[in-house]
């Protein structure tokens, strides 16, 4: 039988390495990444990944989708990170951060598509974790309400830049030419 963490205990990276399945470690707490998300969730992730991948062309920035581990460390000791997250989509603009097992340090942009089981975590634990580690831009995609909330760091604190609806075109804060019409992203919702 595999090693399954207790949701009420505090864990370290050494523990995380022993767990079976897909897990995130945020502030010492274990979060299970299974079961697989819904078709609406995966469709939205796929559409956004496609748009981002097309925009960046893997030239200046690289786009990855989950499962893909991002290792975050308060003192940049990525061999023993403090937090490990699996965002739905990450954009990394420094190739040196990309390692065989994932990404070391804060990506330039993180996208989370909400699921009923992850919504609170994405709005709370992940929001503050991403803010703490200085991830410059965070998109929260709410398929149930057909909205995307775009946050950007301003003096270390996330400010809501804009909320886009299904008829809108999403604009990135840091990538000025990046514009994604959202009609297709929510087609399945």
Secondary structure, 3 states (H helix, E strand, C coil): CCECCCCCCCCCHHHHCCECCCEEEECCEEEECCCCCCHHHHHHHHHHHHHHHHHHCCCCCEEEECCCCEEECCCCCHHHCCEEECCCEEEECCHHHEECCEEECCCCEEEEECCCCCHHHHHCHHHHHHHHCCCCEEEEEECCCCEEEEEEEECCEEEEEEEEECCCEEECCCCCCCEEECCCCCCCC
